[in-house]
Amino acid sequence: MVRVMVVDDHPMWRDGVARDLAEAGYEVVAAVGEGRQALRVAEAVRPDVVVLDLQLPDLSGAEVARGLQGAKILVLSASAEQEDVLEAVKAGASGYLVKSASREEFLDAVARTAAGDAVFTPGLAGLVLGEYRRLAARPAAQPDGPRLTDRETEVLRLVAKGLSYRQIADRLVLSHRTVQNHVQNTLNKLQLHNRVELVRYAIEQGLDDDPPHTT
């Protein structure tokens, strides 16, 4: 069972989110309203996923995200502003959903976040990828990078295109677990921490472009 912690300073919203998660079969290990409390509690309960609001009374959501260890972070915020989205992703969030999302969209986003996917409200994924492309345009030499296998490179190319692990598995006729293993091996080789950083690396290497066809 996936263990989820909810961090939101509005009690009614926090309780509603926790209730939806519990009804969907998740184990809600904590529901808290302040950033510092969230960091303390997370160390004790070790959630797999943290559903995190950005507007908290003591710390910003980005500060909380940077302090969380080991959990995947899905931001659930009323804001769709570019600065908020990019700050959250740079702080370590692997997904960003606006609060206008439906219950079904939210629960799907939690499931995909737990599975290791990068999940964004429609329209925000392009914003994040666009920012990474802008950063990738800056000169950065990596002459002797880690060597990836052909299969790892193939999986990485599809990750950069925004495909979910399930879609990659279907495309390459692999199991979902095999795709996860390839991604984890790639993360380890590149010394990266999450799928968002992996997408940025792939774009920097030009792997989001279609490879040339060979005959």
TILO-292738 format. One record per residue: residue number from 1; x, y, z of N, C-alpha, C, O in turn; residue in one letter. Coordinates in steps of 0.2 Angstrom, whole numbers, plus 5000, padded with zeros to 4 digits. Layout:
BEGIN
ZADO     i    n.x    n.y    n.z   ca.x   ca.y   ca.z    c.x    c.y    c.z    o.x    o.y    o.z   aa
ZADO   NUM      X      Y      Z      X      Y      Z      X      Y      Z      X      Y      Z    A
...
This chain:
BEGIN
ZADO     i    n.x    n.y    n.z   ca.x   ca.y   ca.z    c.x    c.y    c.z    o.x    o.y    o.z   aa
ZADO     1   5004   4994   5000   5000   5000   5000   5004   5006   5000   5009   5007   5004    M
ZADO     2   5003   5011   4996   5007   5017   4995   5005   5022   5001   4999   5023   5003    V
ZADO     3   5010   5024   5004   5010   5028   5010   5010   5036   5008   5015   5038   5005    R
ZADO     4   5005   5040   5010   5004   5047   5007   5004   5051   5013   5000   5050   5018    V
ZADO     5   5007   5057   5013   5006   5062   5018   5004   5068   5014   5006   5070   5009    M
ZADO     6   4999   5072   5018   4996   5078   5015   4998   5084   5019   4998   5084   5025    V
ZADO     7   5000   5089   5015   5002   5095   5018   4999   5101   5015   5000   5103   5009    V
ZADO     8   4994   5104   5019   4990   5109   5017   4987   5113   5023   4985   5110   5028    D
ZADO     9   4988   5120   5023   4986   5124   5029   4978   5125   5029   4976   5128   5034    D
ZADO    10   4974   5123   5024   4967   5124   5025   4964   5117   5027   4964   5112   5024    H
ZADO    11   4961   5117   5034   4959   5111   5037   4954   5107   5032   4954   5101   5032    P
ZADO    12   4949   5111   5030   4944   5107   5026   4946   5104   5020   4945   5098   5018    M
ZADO    13   4951   5108   5016   4954   5105   5010   4958   5099   5012   4958   5094   5008    W
ZADO    14   4962   5100   5017   4967   5095   5019   4963   5088   5021   4965   5083   5019    R
ZADO    15   4958   5089   5025   4954   5083   5027   4950   5080   5021   4950   5074   5020    D
ZADO    16   4948   5084   5016   4945   5081   5010   4950   5077   5006   4948   5072   5003    G
ZADO    17   4956   5080   5005   4961   5076   5001   4963   5070   5004   4963   5065   5001    V
ZADO    18   4964   5070   5011   4965   5064   5015   4960   5059   5014   4961   5053   5014    A
ZADO    19   4953   5061   5014   4948   5057   5014   4947   5053   5007   4946   5047   5006    R
ZADO    20   4948   5057   5002   4948   5055   4995   4954   5049   4994   4953   5044   4991    D
ZADO    21   4960   5051   4997   4965   5046   4996   4964   5039   5000   4965   5034   4997    L
ZADO    22   4961   5040   5006   4959   5034   5010   4954   5030   5007   4954   5024   5006    A
ZADO    23   4949   5033   5004   4944   5030   5000   4946   5026   4994   4943   5021   4992    E
ZADO    24   4952   5029   4991   4955   5026   4985   4960   5020   4987   4962   5017   4982    A
ZADO    25   4961   5019   4993   4965   5013   4995   4972   5015   4997   4976   5011   4998    G
ZADO    26   4973   5022   4998   4980   5024   5000   4980   5024   5008   4975   5025   5011    Y
ZADO    27   4986   5023   5010   4987   5024   5018   4989   5031   5019   4995   5033   5018    E
ZADO    28   4985   5035   5022   4987   5042   5024   4990   5042   5030   4987   5041   5036    V
ZADO    29   4997   5043   5030   5001   5042   5036   5001   5048   5040   5003   5048   5046    V
ZADO    30   4999   5054   5037   4999   5060   5041   4996   5066   5037   4996   5065   5031    A
ZADO    31   4993   5070   5040   4990   5076   5037   4991   5082   5041   4988   5083   5046    A
ZADO    32   4995   5087   5039   4998   5092   5043   4997   5099   5039   4996   5099   5033    V
ZADO    33   4997   5104   5043   4996   5111   5040   5002   5116   5040   5001   5121   5038    G
ZADO    34   5008   5114   5042   5013   5118   5043   5020   5115   5040   5020   5109   5040    E
ZADO    35   5024   5119   5037   5030   5116   5034   5035   5113   5038   5037   5107   5037    G
ZADO    36   5037   5116   5044   5041   5113   5049   5039   5107   5052   5042   5102   5053    R
ZADO    37   5032   5107   5053   5029   5101   5056   5029   5095   5051   5030   5089   5052    Q
ZADO    38   5028   5097   5044   5029   5092   5039   5035   5089   5039   5036   5083   5038    A
ZADO    39   5041   5093   5039   5047   5090   5039   5049   5085   5045   5052   5080   5044    L
ZADO    40   5046   5087   5051   5047   5083   5057   5043   5076   5056   5046   5071   5057    R
ZADO    41   5037   5077   5054   5033   5071   5054   5035   5066   5048   5035   5060   5049    V
ZADO    42   5037   5069   5042   5040   5065   5037   5045   5060   5039   5046   5055   5037    A
ZADO    43   5050   5063   5043   5055   5059   5046   5053   5053   5050   5056   5048   5050    E
ZADO    44   5047   5054   5053   5045   5049   5057   5041   5043   5053   5041   5037   5055    A
ZADO    45   5036   5046   5049   5032   5041   5045   5034   5039   5039   5031   5034   5036    V
ZADO    46   5039   5042   5036   5042   5040   5029   5037   5039   5024   5036   5033   5022    R
ZADO    47   5034   5044   5022   5029   5043   5016   5032   5041   5010   5038   5043   5008    P
ZADO    48   5028   5038   5005   5031   5037   4998   5029   5043   4994   5033   5044   4990    D
ZADO    49   5024   5046   4995   5022   5052   4991   5019   5057   4996   5016   5056   5001    V
ZADO    50   5021   5063   4995   5019   5069   4999   5015   5074   4994   5017   5076   4989    V
ZADO    51   5009   5075   4996   5004   5079   4992   5005   5086   4996   5003   5087   5001    V
ZADO    52   5008   5091   4992   5011   5097   4995   5008   5103   4992   5008   5104   4986    L
ZADO    53   5005   5107   4997   5003   5114   4995   5009   5119   4995   5013   5118   4999    D
ZADO    54   5009   5124   4991   5014   5129   4991   5014   5134   4996   5019   5137   4998    L
ZADO    55   5007   5136   4997   5006   5141   5002   5005   5139   5009   5000   5136   5011    Q
ZADO    56   5011   5139   5013   5010   5137   5020   5012   5143   5025   5015   5148   5022    L
ZADO    57   5010   5143   5031   5011   5149   5035   5018   5150   5038   5020   5156   5039    P
ZADO    58   5022   5145   5038   5029   5146   5040   5034   5145   5035   5039   5149   5035    D
ZADO    59   5034   5140   5031   5039   5139   5026   5035   5139   5019   5029   5137   5019    L
ZADO    60   5039   5140   5014   5036   5139   5007   5036   5132   5005   5040   5128   5008    S
ZADO    61   5031   5130   5001   5031   5123   4999   5038   5121   4996   5040   5115   4996    G
ZADO    62   5041   5126   4992   5048   5124   4989   5053   5123   4995   5057   5118   4994    A
ZADO    63   5053   5126   5000   5057   5125   5006   5056   5118   5009   5061   5114   5010    E
ZADO    64   5050   5116   5009   5048   5110   5012   5050   5104   5007   5053   5099   5009    V
ZADO    65   5049   5105   5001   5051   5100   4996   5059   5099   4996   5061   5093   4995    A
ZADO    66   5063   5104   4997   5070   5104   4997   5072   5100   5003   5077   5096   5003    R
ZADO    67   5068   5100   5009   5070   5097   5015   5067   5090   5015   5069   5086   5020    G
ZADO    68   5063   5088   5011   5060   5081   5011   5065   5076   5008   5068   5077   5003    L
ZADO    69   5066   5070   5012   5071   5065   5009   5067   5059   5008   5063   5056   5012    Q
ZADO    70   5068   5056   5002   5066   5049   5000   5058   5049   4998   5056   5044   4995    G
ZADO    71   5055   5054   4998   5048   5054   4996   5047   5058   4989   5050   5062   4988    A
ZADO    72   5042   5055   4985   5041   5058   4979   5036   5064   4981   5031   5063   4985    K
ZADO    73   5036   5070   4977   5032   5075   4979   5028   5077   4973   5030   5079   4968    I
ZADO    74   5021   5078   4975   5016   5080   4970   5013   5087   4973   5010   5087   4978    L
ZADO    75   5015   5092   4970   5012   5099   4972   5005   5099   4970   5003   5098   4964    V
ZADO    76   5001   5101   4975   4994   5102   4973   4992   5110   4975   4992   5111   4981    L
ZADO    77   4992   5114   4971   4992   5121   4972   4986   5125   4968   4984   5123   4963    S
ZADO    78   4984   5130   4971   4979   5135   4967   4983   5139   4962   4979   5141   4957    A
ZADO    79   4989   5139   4962   4993   5143   4957   4995   5139   4951   4998   5134   4952    S
ZADO    80   4995   5142   4945   4997   5140   4939   5002   5144   4936   5004   5144   4931    A
ZADO    81   5005   5149   4941   5010   5154   4938   5017   5150   4937   5019   5146   4940    E
ZADO    82   5020   5153   4931   5026   5150   4929   5031   5150   4935   5035   5145   4935    Q
ZADO    83   5032   5155   4938   5037   5155   4943   5036   5150   4949   5041   5147   4951    E
ZADO    84   5030   5149   4951   5028   5144   4956   5030   5137   4953   5032   5133   4957    D
ZADO    85   5028   5136   4947   5029   5129   4944   5036   5127   4944   5038   5122   4946    V
ZADO    86   5040   5132   4941   5047   5131   4940   5051   5130   4947   5055   5126   4948    L
ZADO    87   5049   5134   4952   5052   5134   4958   5051   5127   4961   5055   5124   4965    E
ZADO    88   5045   5125   4961   5043   5118   4964   5047   5113   4961   5049   5108   4964    A
ZADO    89   5047   5113   4954   5051   5107   4951   5058   5108   4952   5061   5103   4954    V
ZADO    90   5061   5114   4953   5068   5114   4954   5070   5112   4961   5075   5110   4963    K
ZADO    91   5065   5113   4966   5065   5111   4973   5065   5103   4974   5066   5101   4979    A
ZADO    92   5063   5100   4968   5062   5092   4969   5055   5089   4968   5055   5083   4968    G
ZADO    93   5050   5093   4966   5044   5091   4965   5044   5087   4958   5047   5089   4953    A
ZADO    94   5041   5081   4958   5040   5077   4952   5034   5078   4949   5033   5075   4943    S
ZADO    95   5029   5082   4952   5023   5083   4948   5020   5089   4951   5021   5092   4956    G
ZADO    96   5015   5092   4947   5012   5099   4949   5005   5098   4946   5004   5098   4940    Y
ZADO    97   5000   5099   4951   4993   5099   4949   4990   5105   4952   4991   5106   4958    L
ZADO    98   4985   5108   4948   4982   5114   4951   4975   5111   4954   4973   5106   4953    V
ZADO    99   4973   5115   4959   4967   5112   4963   4961   5112   4960   4956   5110   4963    K
ZADO   100   4960   5115   4954   4954   5114   4950   4954   5107   4947   4948   5106   4943    S
ZADO   101   4959   5103   4947   4958   5096   4945   4953   5092   4948   4951   5094   4953    A
ZADO   102   4950   5088   4944   4945   5084   4947   4947   5078   4952   4954   5077   4952    S
ZADO   103   4943   5075   4955   4945   5070   4960   4949   5064   4956   4954   5062   4958    R
ZADO   104   4946   5063   4950   4949   5057   4946   4956   5059   4944   4961   5055   4944    E
ZADO   105   4957   5065   4942   4963   5068   4939   4968   5068   4945   4974   5066   4944    E
ZADO   106   4966   5070   4951   4970   5070   4957   4973   5063   4959   4979   5062   4960    F
ZADO   107   4968   5058   4959   4970   5051   4961   4974   5048   4956   4979   5044   4958    L
ZADO   108   4973   5050   4950   4978   5047   4944   4985   5050   4945   4989   5046   4944    D
ZADO   109   4985   5056   4947   4991   5060   4947   4995   5057   4953   5001   5056   4953    A
ZADO   110   4992   5055   4959   4995   5052   4965   4998   5045   4963   5004   5043   4964    V
ZADO   111   4994   5041   4959   4996   5035   4957   5002   5035   4952   5007   5031   4953    A
ZADO   112   5002   5040   4948   5007   5040   4943   5014   5043   4946   5019   5041   4945    R
ZADO   113   5013   5048   4951   5019   5050   4955   5022   5044   4959   5028   5044   4959    T
ZADO   114   5018   5040   4962   5020   5035   4966   5024   5030   4961   5029   5027   4964    A
ZADO   115   5022   5029   4955   5025   5025   4950   5031   5028   4947   5035   5024   4944    A
ZADO   116   5033   5034   4949   5039   5037   4946   5038   5042   4940   5043   5044   4938    G
ZADO   117   5032   5043   4938   5031   5047   4933   5031   5054   4935   5030   5056   4940    D
ZADO   118   5033   5059   4930   5032   5066   4931   5025   5068   4928   5024   5067   4923    A
ZADO   119   5021   5071   4933   5014   5072   4931   5013   5080   4932   5015   5083   4937    V
ZADO   120   5010   5083   4927   5009   5090   4927   5002   5091   4924   4999   5088   4920    F
ZADO   121   4998   5096   4927   4992   5099   4924   4993   5100   4917   4998   5103   4915    T
ZADO   122   4989   5098   4912   4989   5100   4905   4991   5107   4904   4988   5112   4907    P
ZADO   123   4996   5108   4900   4999   5115   4899   5005   5117   4903   5009   5121   4901    G
ZADO   124   5006   5114   4909   5012   5115   4913   5018   5111   4911   5023   5113   4912    L
ZADO   125   5017   5105   4908   5022   5101   4906   5026   5104   4901   5033   5104   4901    A
ZADO   126   5023   5107   4896   5027   5111   4891   5031   5117   4894   5036   5119   4891    G
ZADO   127   5028   5120   4899   5031   5125   4902   5038   5123   4905   5043   5126   4904    L
ZADO   128   5038   5117   4909   5044   5115   4912   5049   5113   4907   5055   5114   4907    V
ZADO   129   5047   5109   4901   5051   5107   4896   5054   5113   4893   5060   5113   4891    L
ZADO   130   5050   5118   4892   5053   5124   4888   5058   5127   4892   5063   5130   4890    G
ZADO   131   5058   5127   4899   5063   5130   4903   5069   5126   4903   5075   5129   4903    E
ZADO   132   5068   5119   4903   5074   5115   4903   5078   5116   4896   5084   5116   4896    Y
ZADO   133   5074   5117   4891   5077   5118   4884   5081   5125   4884   5087   5125   4882    R
ZADO   134   5078   5130   4888   5082   5136   4888   5088   5135   4892   5093   5138   4890    R
ZADO   135   5088   5131   4898   5094   5130   4902   5099   5126   4898   5105   5127   4898    L
ZADO   136   5096   5121   4894   5101   5117   4890   5105   5121   4884   5110   5119   4882    A
ZADO   137   5102   5127   4882   5105   5131   4877   5111   5134   4880   5116   5136   4876    A
ZADO   138   5112   5134   4886   5118   5137   4889   5124   5132   4888   5123   5126   4888    R
ZADO   139   5130   5135   4886   5136   5130   4885   5137   5126   4891   5138   5129   4896    P
ZADO   140   5138   5120   4890   5140   5115   4896   5143   5109   4893   5140   5105   4890    A
ZADO   141   5150   5109   4895   5154   5103   4892   5153   5097   4897   5155   5098   4903    A
ZADO   142   5152   5091   4894   5152   5085   4898   5155   5080   4893   5152   5075   4891    Q
ZADO   143   5162   5081   4893   5165   5077   4887   5165   5069   4889   5165   5065   4884    P
ZADO   144   5166   5067   4895   5167   5060   4897   5161   5058   4902   5162   5056   4907    D
ZADO   145   5155   5058   4899   5149   5057   4903   5149   5049   4904   5152   5045   4901    G
ZADO   146   5144   5047   4909   5143   5040   4910   5141   5036   4903   5137   5039   4899    P
ZADO   147   5143   5030   4903   5141   5026   4897   5134   5023   4898   5133   5019   4903    R
ZADO   148   5129   5024   4894   5123   5020   4895   5122   5015   4890   5125   5016   4884    L
ZADO   149   5119   5010   4891   5117   5005   4886   5113   5007   4881   5109   5012   4882    T
ZADO   150   5112   5004   4875   5108   5006   4870   5101   5006   4872   5097   5010   4871    D
ZADO   151   5099   5001   4877   5092   5000   4879   5091   5006   4884   5085   5009   4884    R
ZADO   152   5095   5008   4888   5095   5013   4893   5094   5020   4889   5090   5024   4891    E
ZADO   153   5098   5021   4884   5097   5027   4880   5090   5027   4876   5087   5032   4876    T
ZADO   154   5088   5021   4874   5081   5021   4871   5076   5023   4876   5071   5027   4874    E
ZADO   155   5076   5020   4882   5071   5022   4887   5072   5029   4889   5066   5033   4889    V
ZADO   156   5078   5032   4889   5079   5039   4891   5076   5043   4886   5073   5048   4887    L
ZADO   157   5077   5041   4880   5074   5045   4874   5066   5046   4875   5063   5051   4873    R
ZADO   158   5063   5041   4877   5056   5041   4877   5053   5044   4884   5048   5048   4884    L
ZADO   159   5057   5044   4889   5056   5048   4895   5056   5055   4893   5052   5059   4896    V
ZADO   160   5061   5057   4889   5062   5064   4887   5056   5067   4883   5054   5073   4883    A
ZADO   161   5053   5062   4880   5047   5064   4876   5040   5064   4880   5035   5066   4877    K
ZADO   162   5041   5063   4886   5035   5063   4891   5031   5057   4892   5026   5058   4894    G
ZADO   163   5033   5051   4889   5029   5045   4890   5030   5043   4897   5035   5043   4900    L
ZADO   164   5024   5040   4899   5024   5037   4906   5028   5030   4905   5029   5027   4900    S
ZADO   165   5029   5027   4911   5033   5021   4911   5028   5015   4908   5031   5011   4904    Y
ZADO   166   5022   5016   4909   5017   5011   4905   5018   5011   4898   5018   5006   4894    R
ZADO   167   5018   5018   4895   5018   5019   4888   5024   5017   4885   5025   5014   4880    Q
ZADO   168   5030   5018   4889   5037   5015   4887   5037   5008   4886   5039   5005   4882    I
ZADO   169   5034   5005   4891   5034   4997   4892   5030   4995   4886   5032   4990   4882    A
ZADO   170   5024   4998   4884   5020   4995   4878   5024   4997   4872   5024   4992   4867    D
ZADO   171   5027   5002   4871   5031   5004   4865   5037   4999   4864   5038   4997   4858    R
ZADO   172   5040   4997   4869   5046   4993   4868   5045   4986   4869   5050   4982   4869    L
ZADO   173   5039   4984   4871   5037   4977   4873   5041   4975   4878   5044   4969   4878    V
ZADO   174   5041   4979   4884   5044   4977   4890   5039   4977   4896   5034   4979   4895    L
ZADO   175   5041   4974   4901   5037   4974   4907   5038   4981   4910   5043   4985   4910    S
ZADO   176   5033   4983   4914   5033   4990   4918   5039   4990   4923   5043   4995   4923    H
ZADO   177   5040   4984   4926   5046   4983   4931   5053   4984   4927   5057   4987   4930    R
ZADO   178   5053   4981   4921   5060   4982   4917   5061   4989   4916   5067   4991   4916    T
ZADO   179   5056   4993   4913   5057   5000   4912   5059   5004   4918   5064   5008   4918    V
ZADO   180   5056   5002   4924   5058   5005   4930   5065   5004   4932   5069   5008   4934    Q
ZADO   181   5067   4998   4931   5074   4996   4932   5079   5000   4928   5084   5002   4930    N
ZADO   182   5077   5000   4921   5082   5004   4917   5082   5011   4919   5088   5014   4919    H
ZADO   183   5077   5014   4921   5077   5021   4923   5081   5022   4929   5085   5027   4930    V
ZADO   184   5080   5017   4934   5084   5018   4940   5091   5017   4939   5095   5020   4942    Q
ZADO   185   5093   5012   4935   5100   5011   4933   5103   5018   4930   5109   5020   4931    N
ZADO   186   5099   5021   4926   5101   5027   4922   5102   5033   4927   5107   5036   4927    T
ZADO   187   5097   5033   4932   5098   5038   4937   5104   5037   4941   5108   5042   4943    L
ZADO   188   5106   5031   4943   5112   5029   4947   5118   5031   4943   5123   5034   4946    N
ZADO   189   5118   5029   4937   5124   5031   4933   5125   5038   4932   5131   5040   4932    K
ZADO   190   5120   5042   4931   5121   5049   4930   5121   5053   4936   5122   5059   4936    L
ZADO   191   5120   5050   4942   5120   5053   4949   5114   5058   4949   5115   5064   4951    Q
ZADO   192   5108   5056   4946   5103   5061   4947   5098   5058   4952   5098   5052   4954    L
ZADO   193   5093   5062   4954   5089   5060   4959   5081   5058   4957   5078   5055   4961    H
ZADO   194   5079   5061   4952   5072   5060   4950   5071   5060   4943   5075   5062   4939    N
ZADO   195   5065   5059   4941   5063   5059   4934   5064   5066   4931   5065   5066   4925    R
ZADO   196   5062   5071   4934   5062   5078   4932   5069   5079   4930   5071   5082   4924    V
ZADO   197   5074   5078   4934   5081   5079   4933   5083   5075   4927   5088   5077   4922    E
ZADO   198   5081   5069   4926   5082   5064   4920   5080   5067   4914   5084   5067   4909    L
ZADO   199   5074   5070   4914   5071   5074   4908   5076   5079   4906   5077   5080   4900    V
ZADO   200   5078   5083   4911   5082   5089   4909   5089   5086   4906   5091   5089   4901    R
ZADO   201   5092   5081   4909   5098   5078   4906   5097   5076   4899   5101   5078   4894    Y
ZADO   202   5091   5073   4898   5090   5070   4891   5089   5076   4886   5092   5075   4880    A
ZADO   203   5086   5081   4888   5085   5087   4883   5092   5090   4882   5094   5092   4876    I
ZADO   204   5096   5091   4887   5103   5094   4886   5107   5089   4881   5111   5092   4878    E
ZADO   205   5106   5083   4881   5109   5079   4877   5106   5078   4870   5108   5074   4865    Q
ZADO   206   5100   5081   4869   5097   5081   4863   5093   5075   4862   5091   5073   4856    G
ZADO   207   5091   5071   4867   5088   5065   4866   5080   5066   4865   5077   5061   4864    L
ZADO   208   5078   5072   4866   5071   5073   4865   5069   5074   4857   5063   5074   4856    D
ZADO   209   5074   5074   4853   5073   5074   4846   5073   5067   4843   5076   5063   4846    D
ZADO   210   5069   5066   4838   5069   5060   4835   5075   5058   4832   5079   5062   4829    D
ZADO   211   5077   5052   4833   5084   5049   4830   5083   5049   4823   5078   5047   4820    P
ZADO   212   5089   5049   4819   5089   5049   4812   5087   5041   4810   5089   5037   4813    P
ZADO   213   5083   5041   4805   5082   5034   4803   5087   5031   4799   5091   5034   4795    H
ZADO   214   5089   5024   4800   5094   5021   4796   5091   5016   4792   5086   5013   4793    T
ZADO   215   5094   5014   4787   5092   5009   4782   5097   5004   4781   5096   4999   4778    T
